[in-house]
Amino acid sequence: MREEPVFSAFVTNLGKYNEGELAGEWVNFPTSNGEMQQVFRRIGLSPRYEEWFITDYDSSVPGLTDSLGEYESLSELNYLAHLVRDLGDLTKLEAVLDLGESTGSVKELINLTENLDCFEFLEGVRDDSGLGYYWAEDSGCYDTGRMGPLARYLDYEAFGRDIRLEEGGVYGAGGYVRYTGDGFRELYSGDLSHIPEEYRIKGPECARQHSSRPFFPER
């Protein structure tokens, strides 16, 4: 059974768009260079029409494509999609995307997928009361049993609110998440040559084979 795409992008023939014709196609990511070459041919890329851009995105992962633009590198998009798919369970990623740290570009998103260990995620904790209860009762940091009857007067909500404000955390769809500030590394610098070969998308073969002009597929 074919896997669901991580996200889709509507790739459009720029030259025809400027002439008033919408020639484009939805592309599911991850994809392959071979599949992308077929798309290029179907949307009419040629020596006359060598350039494309992206007019829309769609994803079942909330927030993943919010910062992606019209002229993203298809190789970077494909690399990102493979990294997200390799995560398997996306619950933590979705919460981290809600936090908004390192989500401003495809490069940042690539690095984010490689640094999820830098975020603490409490699955199922969705409000201040739940956060306060977790730290008071479940974290092991406190022994409320020794408080006797006083434990009944604990204000979990106020306690949780103070923790959230101090940590700068947020409640996402799957739980509470905060950035720990420890060990975030930029593993991808934006150099396309560092993307594994099997994830790279080349320029349209139809344009390169029939044109003597230099072609720069990655913007």
C-alpha positions as CSV (number, residue, x, y, z in Angstrom):
1,M,0.0,0.0,0.0
2,R,1.3,3.4,-1.0
3,E,2.3,5.6,2.0
4,E,0.6,8.9,2.6
5,P,2.7,11.9,1.6
6,V,4.3,14.1,4.3
7,F,3.1,17.1,2.3
8,S,2.2,18.1,-1.2
9,A,3.3,21.1,-3.3
10,F,1.6,22.5,-6.5
11,V,4.5,22.9,-8.9
12,T,3.7,25.4,-11.7
13,N,5.3,26.3,-15.0
14,L,6.4,29.9,-14.4
15,G,6.6,31.0,-18.1
16,K,3.1,29.8,-18.9
17,Y,1.8,31.3,-15.7
18,N,3.2,34.7,-16.8
19,E,1.3,34.3,-20.1
20,G,-2.0,33.7,-18.2
21,E,-2.1,29.9,-18.3
22,L,-2.0,27.7,-15.2
23,A,0.1,24.7,-16.1
24,G,0.9,22.8,-12.9
25,E,0.5,19.7,-10.9
26,W,0.3,18.5,-7.3
27,V,3.5,16.6,-6.3
28,N,3.6,14.4,-3.2
29,F,6.7,14.5,-1.1
30,P,8.8,12.4,-0.6
31,T,9.2,11.8,-4.3
32,S,12.0,10.7,-6.6
33,N,14.0,12.4,-9.3
34,G,12.4,10.1,-11.9
35,E,8.9,11.0,-10.8
36,M,9.7,14.7,-10.8
37,Q,11.1,14.5,-14.4
38,Q,7.7,13.2,-15.5
39,V,6.0,16.0,-13.7
40,F,8.2,18.5,-15.5
41,R,7.3,17.1,-18.8
42,R,3.6,17.0,-18.1
43,I,3.5,20.7,-17.0
44,G,5.4,21.7,-20.2
45,L,8.9,22.6,-19.0
46,S,11.1,22.9,-22.1
47,P,13.9,25.1,-23.5
48,R,11.3,27.8,-23.9
49,Y,9.8,27.3,-20.4
50,E,12.6,26.4,-18.1
51,E,11.5,27.7,-14.7
52,W,8.9,26.7,-12.2
53,F,7.6,27.9,-8.9
54,I,5.3,26.6,-6.1
55,T,1.9,28.1,-5.8
56,D,0.5,26.1,-2.9
57,Y,1.2,23.5,-0.2
58,D,-0.9,21.0,1.7
59,S,0.1,18.8,4.6
60,S,-1.6,16.7,7.2
61,V,1.2,17.8,9.7
62,P,-0.1,21.1,11.1
63,G,2.4,23.9,10.7
64,L,4.9,22.0,8.7
65,T,4.5,24.0,5.5
66,D,3.5,27.4,7.0
67,S,6.9,29.0,6.3
68,L,7.6,27.4,2.9
69,G,7.7,29.8,-0.1
70,E,7.3,29.9,-3.8
71,Y,10.9,29.2,-4.8
72,E,12.0,26.5,-2.4
73,S,14.6,24.0,-3.5
74,L,12.9,20.8,-4.6
75,S,15.9,18.8,-3.3
76,E,15.5,20.5,0.2
77,L,11.8,19.8,0.2
78,N,12.4,16.2,-0.7
79,Y,15.1,15.9,2.0
80,L,12.8,17.4,4.6
81,A,9.9,15.0,3.7
82,H,12.2,12.0,4.0
83,L,13.4,13.1,7.4
84,V,9.9,13.7,8.7
85,R,8.7,10.3,7.4
86,D,11.7,8.6,9.1
87,L,10.5,10.0,12.4
88,G,7.5,7.6,12.4
89,D,5.4,9.0,15.2
90,L,4.9,12.7,14.5
91,T,3.2,13.6,17.8
92,K,6.3,15.3,19.3
93,L,7.2,17.1,16.0
94,E,3.7,18.5,15.8
95,A,4.0,19.9,19.3
96,V,7.4,21.4,18.6
97,L,6.0,23.1,15.5
98,D,3.4,24.7,17.7
99,L,6.2,26.0,19.9
100,G,7.6,27.8,16.8
101,E,11.3,27.3,17.5
102,S,13.5,26.9,14.3
103,T,10.5,26.8,11.9
104,G,11.2,29.8,9.8
105,S,12.6,28.1,6.7
106,V,13.1,24.7,5.1
107,K,16.7,24.7,6.3
108,E,15.6,25.3,9.9
109,L,12.9,22.6,9.6
110,I,15.5,20.1,8.3
111,N,17.7,20.9,11.3
112,L,14.7,20.8,13.6
113,T,13.9,17.2,12.7
114,E,17.4,16.3,13.7
115,N,17.3,18.0,17.0
116,L,14.0,16.9,18.6
117,D,15.9,15.6,21.6
118,C,16.5,19.3,22.5
119,F,12.8,19.6,23.4
120,E,11.0,18.1,26.4
121,F,7.6,16.7,25.5
122,L,4.9,15.7,28.0
123,E,2.4,13.8,25.9
124,G,-1.2,14.2,27.0
125,V,-0.5,17.2,29.2
126,R,-2.8,19.9,27.7
127,D,-3.4,22.6,30.3
128,D,-1.9,24.2,33.4
129,S,-3.7,22.0,35.8
130,G,-2.3,18.9,34.1
131,L,1.2,20.3,34.0
132,G,1.0,21.2,37.7
133,Y,-0.3,17.7,38.5
134,Y,2.5,16.1,36.5
135,W,5.3,18.0,38.3
136,A,3.7,17.7,41.8
137,E,2.6,14.0,41.6
138,D,4.2,12.2,38.7
139,S,7.7,13.7,38.1
140,G,9.3,12.3,41.3
141,C,10.5,15.8,42.2
142,Y,8.1,16.1,45.1
143,D,6.8,13.8,47.8
144,T,3.3,15.1,48.3
145,G,2.5,12.0,50.4
146,R,4.6,13.4,53.2
147,M,2.4,16.6,53.3
148,G,-0.5,14.7,54.7
149,P,-3.8,16.6,54.6
150,L,-2.1,19.7,53.2
151,A,-1.7,18.0,49.9
152,R,-5.4,18.5,49.3
153,Y,-4.9,22.2,49.1
154,L,-2.4,22.2,46.3
155,D,-3.4,24.5,43.4
156,Y,-2.2,22.4,40.5
157,E,-3.4,25.0,38.0
158,A,-1.5,27.9,39.5
159,F,1.6,25.7,40.0
160,G,1.4,24.6,36.3
161,R,0.9,28.2,35.1
162,D,4.0,29.4,36.9
163,I,6.1,26.5,35.4
164,R,4.8,27.2,31.9
165,L,5.6,30.9,32.1
166,E,9.0,30.2,33.5
167,E,9.9,27.6,30.9
168,G,8.2,29.3,27.9
169,G,6.4,26.1,27.0
170,V,3.2,25.7,25.0
171,Y,0.4,23.2,24.8
172,G,0.2,21.6,21.4
173,A,-2.3,19.1,20.0
174,G,-0.5,16.2,21.6
175,G,0.7,17.6,24.9
176,Y,3.1,20.2,26.5
177,V,6.4,21.0,24.9
178,R,9.3,23.3,25.9
179,Y,12.8,24.0,24.5
180,T,15.5,22.9,26.9
181,G,18.2,25.0,25.3
182,D,20.6,22.2,25.3
183,G,22.7,20.9,22.4
184,F,20.9,22.2,19.4
185,R,23.2,21.6,16.4
186,E,23.0,22.9,12.8
187,L,23.6,19.7,11.0
188,Y,22.5,21.0,7.6
189,S,24.1,24.3,6.5
190,G,22.0,24.9,3.4
191,D,24.7,23.4,1.0
192,L,22.7,21.3,-1.4
193,S,25.7,19.0,-2.0
194,H,25.2,17.8,1.6
195,I,21.8,16.3,0.7
196,P,22.1,12.6,0.1
197,E,22.2,11.9,-3.7
198,E,19.1,9.7,-3.6
199,Y,17.0,12.6,-2.3
200,R,18.2,15.2,-4.8
201,I,15.9,16.5,-7.6
202,K,17.7,17.5,-10.8
203,G,16.6,20.2,-13.3
204,P,14.2,19.3,-16.1
205,E,16.0,16.9,-18.5
206,C,13.9,18.3,-21.4
207,A,15.3,21.8,-20.8
208,R,18.9,20.7,-20.2
209,Q,19.0,18.3,-23.2
210,H,17.7,20.9,-25.7
211,S,19.2,24.2,-24.5
212,S,22.7,25.4,-24.6
213,R,22.0,28.1,-21.9
214,P,23.1,27.3,-18.4
215,F,20.4,26.0,-16.2
216,F,20.1,26.5,-12.5
217,P,17.4,24.2,-11.1
218,E,17.9,25.1,-7.4
219,R,17.0,28.6,-6.2
